[in-house]
Amino acid sequence: MISSSFYKLAAIVNQQMHLDPLTGDVYIFFNRRATHIKLLQWQQDGFAIYYKRLEKGTFEIPKPGGVQSSLTSTQLMLILQGIQMDKVQYRRRYFRQSSDH
């Protein structure tokens, strides 16, 4: 899956994940050894891909949610920087829940 093109990754999002790849959300793909990562995002006028291959080590693949799960932008940055998410301690902050209007 990591060698897939823009449209093949978009088809995986649409057909296998049953999500809309044109929402602007970032979709994350890892290879089996977790040494390569691709991020796919629709940016108003076309798809953009960010691709990173590690020379040494592996990416942490999020465990909760199985194959498909949601991450915050902070969690994604931790993965890209090689920081173990279970070792991170967040300091208490105010967080306003979004309302469903």
Protein Blocks (a to p, Z undefined) as FASTA:
>chain_A
ZZpcfklmmmmmmmmnopafknopacddddfkopaccddddehjaccddddddfbdcddd
dfbhpjbccddfklmmmmmnopafklpccddddddddddZZ
